[in-house]
């Protein structure tokens, strides 16, 4: 982002107007600090109120000057702007609206205003910044002055350098595929006070280790400390500077659809988003529309259902024990499964083991046995794998019911988060109405129907952007 320079002074004077508290949260200040770091040669000053539960100390720790305001009164701010000879003010405060901004411009005609916005409000500014992945600049038509520069979407996401550094590091392979780390952050202040409720849901998943991130701005911190005391599967991180590392080492995240979610998505971390404030509504709608795991409010039953995907193991066929390989063969030859296969011949153990052994040399196909709580629940596979697409297969343990959706979520998660393909494909027998209905439930669309090997097949696809 280009610096605004004064002809008389090569160092721009930039004033940030934002607040933090146990009620407001800490997100405004945290993202402002990232933006401030982009103006390497500028004189940076933060104008803040001394509200209960603030993180004003973080501003000082970042090396920036701090001015404490008695109120949000425009006269007080205007005096400060003039005293500091401010070239640009960055406004990240829901208490400042378009009328307030317009008055600042009248009092200071040369002043540049950069306004943060998350909720498509009217602004009187020179630059409008909405760095959420859901941001749509078309929606600002009529809300900002003509000539206002719109900076919207993922291209403007504010990320600290440590996120880019961590993402370049290779993930350490886990020696135990069952145990998984879950990154949890309900905002620095957790104003909705649902961290403990989330942890109570996680308690029913013995293989999930929770890493809870919060700050001293959390008015409920003492209760949270008391809850996690003595619990080996929960680690509490207070005022940590290692968020990027914790995300990189996590297998999944539970966060609010706010600033933190931009970081989670950048780190390619599977997530569940729980809306806790009205200013998160736009992001929530975007996530829901694009079939991400999102809850409009905390719901223990729904959260437990979504968490099941993180509680399963997917085991490569080539790493299975002989007993597990025999279980897979028994399923494959079961009449209820075999009838939907393209090849319906009985498969012998020798051929089965030979096929699994051949997979060690293949990069275009991979097969997995899926387990939940150490119980085998089904098989998923990916074939014809390339950078753009892959075809999948699926069948459930014939002795279990109700695991199809869990297997489908495992397929979609692996395809788009591990293989990172653009399109997931399936060919299913036309008479297999149960499978077709299941695939459509996950937004698969029929692309054509064709004949192959005398069987009527329905070709279906799911694109990453439609999942």
C-alpha positions as CSV (number, residue, x, y, z in Angstrom):
1,X,0.0,0.0,0.0
2,X,1.5,3.3,-1.1
3,X,2.6,5.8,1.5
4,X,1.2,9.3,1.5
5,X,4.1,11.7,1.6
6,X,4.2,15.3,2.5
7,X,6.4,17.5,0.2
8,X,7.9,19.3,3.2
9,X,8.3,16.1,5.2
10,X,9.4,12.9,3.6
11,X,7.9,11.0,6.5
12,X,4.1,10.7,6.4
13,X,2.2,11.3,9.6
14,X,-0.5,8.6,10.0
15,X,-3.0,8.4,12.8
16,X,-4.9,5.2,13.6
17,X,-8.2,5.6,15.4
18,X,-9.3,2.3,17.0
19,X,-10.3,0.9,20.3
20,X,-10.2,-2.5,22.1
21,X,-12.0,-3.8,25.2
22,X,-13.6,-6.8,26.8
23,X,-16.8,-5.8,24.9
24,X,-15.3,-4.6,21.6
25,X,-12.7,-7.3,21.3
26,X,-9.1,-7.0,20.2
27,X,-9.5,-7.6,16.4
28,X,-9.5,-3.9,15.4
29,X,-6.2,-3.2,17.1
30,X,-4.5,-6.4,15.9
31,X,-5.3,-5.8,12.2
32,X,-4.4,-2.1,12.5
33,X,-1.0,-3.1,13.8
34,X,-0.5,-5.3,10.7
35,X,-1.5,-2.4,8.4
36,X,0.8,0.0,10.4
37,X,3.7,-2.3,9.8
38,X,3.3,-1.8,6.0
39,X,4.1,1.9,6.4
40,X,7.8,1.4,7.1
41,X,8.9,5.1,6.9
42,X,5.8,6.8,8.4
43,X,5.3,8.4,11.8
44,X,2.6,6.2,13.3
45,X,0.4,7.3,16.2
46,X,-2.6,5.4,17.7
47,X,-5.4,7.3,19.2
48,X,-7.4,5.1,21.6
49,X,-9.7,5.2,24.6
50,X,-8.6,3.6,27.9
51,X,-11.5,1.1,28.0
52,X,-11.7,-1.8,30.3
53,X,-10.0,-4.9,29.0
54,X,-8.1,-3.0,26.3
55,X,-4.8,-4.2,24.7
56,X,-3.2,-0.8,24.4
57,X,0.0,-2.3,25.7
58,X,0.3,-4.2,22.3
59,X,0.5,-0.9,20.5
60,X,3.4,0.3,22.7
61,X,5.1,-3.1,22.4
62,X,5.0,-2.7,18.6
63,X,6.9,0.5,19.0
64,X,4.1,3.0,18.2
65,X,3.2,6.2,19.9
66,X,0.0,6.1,21.9
67,X,-2.5,9.0,22.6
68,X,-5.3,8.4,25.1
69,X,-8.6,10.0,24.2
70,X,-11.1,10.9,26.9
71,X,-14.0,10.2,24.5
72,X,-15.1,9.6,20.9
73,X,-15.8,13.4,20.6
74,X,-14.9,14.8,17.2
75,X,-13.4,18.0,18.6
76,X,-10.9,16.1,20.7
77,X,-9.8,14.0,17.7
78,X,-9.7,17.0,15.4
79,X,-7.4,18.8,17.8
80,X,-5.1,15.8,17.8
81,X,-5.1,15.6,14.0
82,X,-4.0,19.2,13.8
83,X,-1.5,18.9,16.6
84,X,0.2,15.9,14.9
85,X,-0.1,17.5,11.4
86,X,-1.7,14.3,10.3
87,X,-1.5,13.4,6.6
88,X,-3.8,10.3,6.8
89,X,-6.1,8.9,9.4
90,X,-7.0,5.2,9.5
91,X,-10.4,4.7,11.1
92,X,-11.3,1.3,12.4
93,X,-14.1,2.1,14.8
94,X,-17.8,1.3,14.6
95,X,-18.5,4.5,16.6
96,X,-17.4,6.6,13.7
97,X,-19.8,6.9,10.8
98,X,-20.0,8.7,7.5
99,X,-21.2,12.0,9.0
100,X,-18.3,12.0,11.5
101,X,-15.8,11.3,8.6
102,X,-17.4,14.1,6.5
103,X,-17.0,16.5,9.4
104,X,-13.3,15.6,9.7
105,X,-12.8,16.2,6.0
106,X,-14.5,19.7,6.3
107,X,-12.2,20.6,9.2
108,X,-9.1,19.1,7.5
109,X,-9.5,19.4,3.7
110,X,-6.1,17.9,2.9
111,X,-6.6,14.9,5.3
112,X,-6.8,11.5,3.6
113,X,-9.2,9.0,5.3
114,X,-8.8,5.3,5.1
115,X,-11.8,3.5,6.6
116,X,-12.1,-0.1,7.6
117,X,-15.5,-1.7,6.9
118,X,-16.9,-5.2,7.5
119,X,-20.6,-4.5,7.2
120,X,-21.2,-2.4,4.1
121,X,-21.9,0.9,5.8
122,X,-21.9,4.4,4.3
123,X,-18.5,6.1,4.4
124,X,-17.0,9.5,3.5
125,X,-13.4,8.4,2.8
126,X,-10.6,8.3,0.3
127,X,-9.8,4.6,0.7
128,X,-12.2,1.9,1.8
129,X,-10.6,-1.3,3.1
130,X,-12.6,-4.5,3.6
131,X,-10.0,-7.3,3.7
132,X,-12.4,-10.2,4.4
133,X,-12.5,-13.0,1.9
134,X,-16.2,-12.3,1.5
135,X,-15.8,-8.6,0.6
136,X,-17.6,-7.5,-2.6
137,X,-16.7,-4.0,-3.9
138,X,-19.9,-3.9,-6.0
139,X,-21.9,-3.6,-2.8
140,X,-20.3,-0.3,-2.0
141,X,-21.9,1.4,-4.9
142,X,-23.6,4.5,-3.5
143,X,-22.1,4.0,-0.1
144,X,-18.7,5.8,-0.8
145,X,-17.8,9.0,-2.7
146,X,-17.0,8.8,-6.3
147,X,-13.2,8.4,-6.7
148,X,-13.0,6.4,-3.4
149,X,-10.4,3.7,-3.8
150,X,-11.9,0.3,-2.9
151,X,-9.6,-2.4,-1.5
152,X,-11.8,-5.4,-1.1
153,X,-11.2,-9.2,-0.7
154,X,-8.4,-11.7,-0.1
155,X,-5.9,-9.7,-2.2
156,X,-5.9,-7.1,0.7
157,X,-5.9,-9.6,3.6
158,X,-3.7,-8.3,6.4
159,X,-1.3,-11.0,7.5
160,X,1.6,-10.7,9.8
161,X,5.0,-11.9,8.4
162,X,5.1,-14.9,10.7
163,X,2.1,-16.4,8.9
164,X,3.9,-16.3,5.5
165,X,7.0,-17.8,7.2
166,X,5.2,-20.6,8.9
167,X,3.3,-21.5,5.7
168,X,6.6,-22.2,3.9
169,X,7.6,-24.8,6.5
170,X,6.8,-28.4,6.0
171,X,4.3,-29.9,8.4
172,X,5.7,-32.5,10.7
173,X,4.1,-35.9,10.0
174,X,2.1,-37.2,13.0
175,X,3.2,-40.6,14.5
176,X,-0.4,-41.1,15.6
177,X,-3.1,-40.4,13.0
178,X,-5.9,-40.5,15.7
179,X,-4.7,-37.6,17.9
180,X,-5.3,-34.2,16.4
181,X,-4.7,-30.6,17.5
182,X,-7.7,-28.2,17.3
183,X,-6.9,-24.5,17.3
184,X,-9.6,-22.5,19.1
185,X,-10.0,-18.8,19.2
186,X,-13.3,-17.0,19.9
187,X,-11.6,-13.6,19.7
188,X,-9.1,-12.1,22.1
189,X,-11.9,-11.0,24.4
190,X,-14.4,-13.9,23.8
191,X,-17.2,-11.5,24.5
192,X,-19.8,-14.3,23.8
193,X,-18.2,-16.5,26.5
194,X,-18.5,-19.8,24.6
195,X,-15.0,-21.2,24.9
196,X,-15.9,-23.4,27.8
197,X,-19.1,-24.6,26.0
198,X,-16.9,-25.5,23.0
199,X,-14.5,-27.4,25.2
200,X,-17.3,-29.3,26.8
201,X,-18.3,-30.6,23.3
202,X,-14.7,-31.5,22.5
203,X,-14.5,-33.5,25.8
204,X,-16.5,-36.3,24.1
205,X,-13.7,-36.7,21.5
206,X,-10.8,-38.3,23.4
207,X,-8.4,-37.9,20.5
208,X,-8.8,-34.2,20.0
209,X,-6.3,-31.9,21.8
210,X,-7.6,-28.3,22.2
211,X,-5.2,-25.3,22.0
212,X,-7.3,-22.4,23.2
213,X,-6.0,-18.9,22.3
214,X,-7.2,-15.9,24.3
215,X,-5.9,-12.7,25.9
216,X,-6.1,-10.8,29.2
217,X,-8.9,-8.8,27.6
218,X,-11.1,-11.8,28.2
219,X,-13.5,-10.9,31.0
220,X,-14.1,-14.6,31.6
221,X,-10.4,-15.6,31.7
222,X,-10.5,-16.8,35.3
223,X,-13.4,-19.1,34.7
224,X,-11.6,-20.5,31.7
225,X,-8.4,-21.0,33.7
226,X,-10.3,-22.9,36.3
227,X,-12.0,-25.1,33.7
228,X,-8.8,-26.2,31.9
229,X,-6.9,-26.8,35.1
230,X,-5.7,-30.4,35.3
231,X,-7.1,-31.3,31.8
232,X,-4.3,-32.9,29.7
233,X,-6.1,-32.5,26.4
234,X,-6.4,-28.7,26.7
235,X,-3.6,-26.2,26.5
236,X,-4.4,-22.5,27.2
237,X,-2.4,-19.8,25.4
238,X,-2.8,-16.3,26.9
239,X,-1.4,-13.3,25.0
240,X,0.7,-15.6,22.9
241,X,2.8,-14.4,20.0
242,X,2.9,-17.8,18.5
243,X,-0.5,-17.9,16.8
244,X,1.0,-18.6,13.3
245,X,2.9,-21.6,14.7
246,X,-0.1,-22.9,16.5
247,X,-2.2,-22.7,13.4
248,X,0.5,-24.4,11.4
249,X,0.7,-27.3,13.8
250,X,-3.0,-27.7,14.1
251,X,-5.2,-30.1,12.2
252,X,-8.3,-28.0,12.3
253,X,-9.7,-24.8,13.9
254,X,-12.8,-23.5,15.6
255,X,-12.9,-19.7,15.2
256,X,-15.3,-16.8,14.7
257,X,-16.0,-15.6,11.1
258,X,-13.8,-12.5,11.6
259,X,-10.2,-11.4,11.3
260,X,-8.8,-14.7,12.6
261,X,-10.6,-16.6,9.9
262,X,-8.6,-14.8,7.2
263,X,-5.5,-16.2,8.8
264,X,-7.0,-19.7,9.1
265,X,-7.9,-19.7,5.4
266,X,-4.5,-18.5,4.4
267,X,-2.9,-21.3,6.4
268,X,-5.2,-23.8,4.5
269,X,-6.5,-25.0,7.9
270,X,-9.9,-26.9,7.9
271,X,-12.2,-25.0,10.2
272,X,-15.6,-24.6,11.9
273,X,-16.7,-20.9,12.2
274,X,-19.2,-19.9,14.9
275,X,-20.8,-16.4,14.5
276,X,-20.8,-14.5,17.8
277,X,-21.6,-10.9,16.7
278,X,-23.7,-9.2,14.1
279,X,-20.7,-7.6,12.3
280,X,-19.8,-11.2,11.4
281,X,-23.0,-11.8,9.5
282,X,-21.7,-11.1,6.0
283,X,-18.8,-13.5,6.5
284,X,-21.1,-16.1,7.9
285,X,-23.4,-15.8,4.9
286,X,-20.4,-16.2,2.5
287,X,-19.2,-19.3,4.3
288,X,-22.7,-20.9,4.3
289,X,-23.2,-20.1,0.6
290,X,-19.9,-21.7,-0.2
291,X,-20.6,-24.8,1.9
292,X,-17.9,-24.2,4.6
293,X,-18.7,-25.5,8.1
294,X,-20.3,-22.5,9.8
295,X,-22.8,-22.1,12.6
296,X,-25.0,-18.9,13.0
297,X,-24.8,-19.4,16.7
298,X,-23.3,-21.9,19.1
299,X,-25.2,-25.2,19.0
300,X,-23.6,-28.1,20.9
301,X,-25.3,-30.8,18.9
302,X,-24.4,-29.3,15.5
303,X,-20.9,-28.6,16.6
304,X,-20.5,-32.2,17.7
305,X,-21.7,-33.4,14.3
306,X,-19.2,-31.2,12.5
307,X,-16.4,-32.2,14.8
308,X,-16.8,-35.9,13.8
309,X,-14.8,-35.3,10.6
310,X,-11.8,-34.4,12.8
311,X,-12.2,-37.4,15.0
312,X,-11.7,-40.0,12.2
313,X,-8.6,-41.7,10.9
314,X,-7.9,-42.3,7.2
315,X,-5.4,-45.1,6.8
316,X,-3.7,-45.7,3.5
317,X,-4.3,-49.2,2.2
318,X,-0.6,-49.8,1.9
319,X,-0.1,-49.2,5.6
320,X,-2.9,-51.5,6.8
321,X,-2.4,-54.6,8.9
322,X,-3.3,-58.0,7.2
323,X,-6.4,-58.2,9.4
324,X,-7.6,-54.7,8.1
325,X,-6.9,-55.7,4.5
326,X,-9.0,-58.8,5.0
327,X,-11.8,-56.6,6.5
328,X,-11.7,-54.4,3.3
329,X,-11.9,-57.5,1.1
330,X,-14.8,-58.9,3.0
331,X,-16.7,-55.7,2.5
332,X,-15.8,-55.4,-1.2
333,X,-17.2,-58.9,-1.8
334,X,-20.4,-58.3,0.2
335,X,-23.5,-58.5,-2.0
336,X,-24.8,-55.1,-0.9
337,X,-21.6,-53.4,-2.0
338,X,-20.5,-55.6,-4.9
339,X,-23.8,-55.0,-6.8
340,X,-22.9,-51.3,-7.3
341,X,-19.3,-51.9,-8.5
342,X,-18.3,-51.7,-12.2
343,X,-16.5,-55.1,-11.7
344,X,-18.8,-57.4,-9.8
345,X,-16.7,-60.6,-9.8
346,X,-15.7,-62.1,-6.5
347,X,-12.2,-60.9,-5.6
348,X,-9.7,-63.4,-4.1
349,X,-7.3,-62.6,-1.3
350,X,-4.2,-63.0,-3.5
351,X,-5.5,-60.6,-6.1
352,X,-6.6,-58.2,-3.3
353,X,-3.2,-58.1,-1.7
354,X,-1.4,-57.8,-5.0
355,X,-3.6,-54.8,-5.9
356,X,-2.8,-53.1,-2.6
357,X,0.9,-53.7,-3.1
358,X,0.7,-52.1,-6.6
359,X,-0.6,-48.9,-5.0
360,X,2.9,-48.3,-3.5
361,X,4.1,-47.3,-7.0
362,X,1.1,-45.2,-8.0
363,X,0.8,-41.4,-7.7
364,X,-2.4,-41.2,-9.6
365,X,-4.5,-43.2,-7.1
366,X,-4.8,-43.7,-3.4
367,X,-7.2,-45.8,-1.2
368,X,-8.0,-45.4,2.4
369,X,-9.7,-47.3,5.2
370,X,-11.7,-44.9,7.3
371,X,-12.0,-45.5,11.1
372,X,-13.9,-43.7,13.8
373,X,-13.0,-44.4,17.4
374,X,-10.9,-47.3,16.1
375,X,-13.9,-48.9,14.4
376,X,-13.6,-49.3,10.6
377,X,-16.6,-47.5,9.0
378,X,-15.8,-47.5,5.3
379,X,-13.5,-47.1,2.3
380,X,-12.8,-44.0,0.2
381,X,-10.5,-43.8,-2.8
382,X,-9.2,-41.3,-5.3
383,X,-8.2,-42.2,-8.9
384,X,-7.1,-40.4,-12.0
385,X,-5.4,-37.8,-9.7
386,X,-3.8,-34.8,-11.4
387,X,-3.3,-31.2,-10.4
388,X,-6.8,-30.3,-11.6
389,X,-9.1,-33.1,-10.7
390,X,-9.6,-36.6,-9.3
391,X,-12.3,-39.2,-9.3
392,X,-13.5,-40.7,-6.1
393,X,-15.1,-43.9,-4.9
394,X,-16.9,-44.8,-1.6
395,X,-18.4,-47.7,0.2
396,X,-19.4,-48.1,3.9
397,X,-19.1,-50.9,6.3
398,X,-22.2,-53.0,5.4
399,X,-22.8,-53.7,9.1
400,X,-23.2,-50.0,9.9
401,X,-25.8,-47.4,9.0
402,X,-25.6,-43.6,9.0
403,X,-21.9,-43.2,8.1
404,X,-22.3,-42.1,4.5
405,X,-22.2,-38.4,5.3
406,X,-19.2,-38.7,7.4
407,X,-17.4,-40.6,4.6
408,X,-18.4,-37.9,2.1
409,X,-17.1,-35.1,4.4
410,X,-13.8,-37.1,4.6
411,X,-13.7,-37.3,0.8
412,X,-14.3,-33.6,0.3
413,X,-11.9,-32.6,3.0
414,X,-9.1,-34.7,1.5
415,X,-9.8,-33.7,-2.1
416,X,-9.7,-30.0,-1.6
417,X,-7.5,-29.6,1.5
418,X,-4.9,-32.3,0.8
419,X,-4.9,-33.0,-2.9
420,X,-5.8,-29.4,-3.5
421,X,-7.6,-30.2,-6.8
422,X,-10.2,-28.0,-8.4
423,X,-12.8,-30.6,-9.4
424,X,-13.9,-33.8,-7.7
425,X,-15.6,-36.3,-10.0
426,X,-17.7,-39.4,-9.6
427,X,-19.2,-42.0,-11.9
428,X,-22.2,-43.8,-10.4
429,X,-24.6,-46.4,-11.7
430,X,-27.8,-44.8,-12.7
431,X,-29.9,-47.1,-10.5
432,X,-27.8,-46.3,-7.4
433,X,-30.3,-43.6,-6.4
434,X,-29.1,-43.6,-2.8
435,X,-25.6,-42.6,-3.8
436,X,-26.8,-40.0,-6.3
437,X,-29.0,-38.4,-3.6
438,X,-26.1,-38.3,-1.2
439,X,-23.8,-36.7,-3.7
440,X,-26.3,-34.0,-4.6
441,X,-26.7,-33.3,-0.9
442,X,-23.1,-32.2,-1.1
443,X,-23.6,-30.0,-4.1
444,X,-22.5,-32.5,-6.8
445,X,-24.1,-31.7,-10.1
446,X,-24.9,-34.2,-12.9
447,X,-22.8,-33.3,-16.0
448,X,-23.9,-36.1,-18.4
449,X,-25.0,-39.6,-18.6
450,X,-23.1,-42.2,-20.7
451,X,-22.9,-45.9,-21.4
452,X,-19.7,-47.8,-20.4
453,X,-19.2,-51.5,-20.0
454,X,-23.0,-51.9,-20.7
455,X,-23.8,-50.1,-17.4
456,X,-25.6,-46.8,-17.4
457,X,-23.5,-44.3,-15.5
458,X,-24.2,-40.9,-14.2
459,X,-21.2,-38.5,-14.3
460,X,-21.2,-36.0,-11.4
461,X,-18.8,-33.2,-10.4
462,X,-18.2,-30.9,-7.5
463,X,-16.0,-27.9,-8.0
464,X,-14.0,-26.5,-5.1
465,X,-15.8,-23.1,-5.2
466,X,-19.2,-24.9,-5.0
467,X,-18.5,-27.2,-2.1
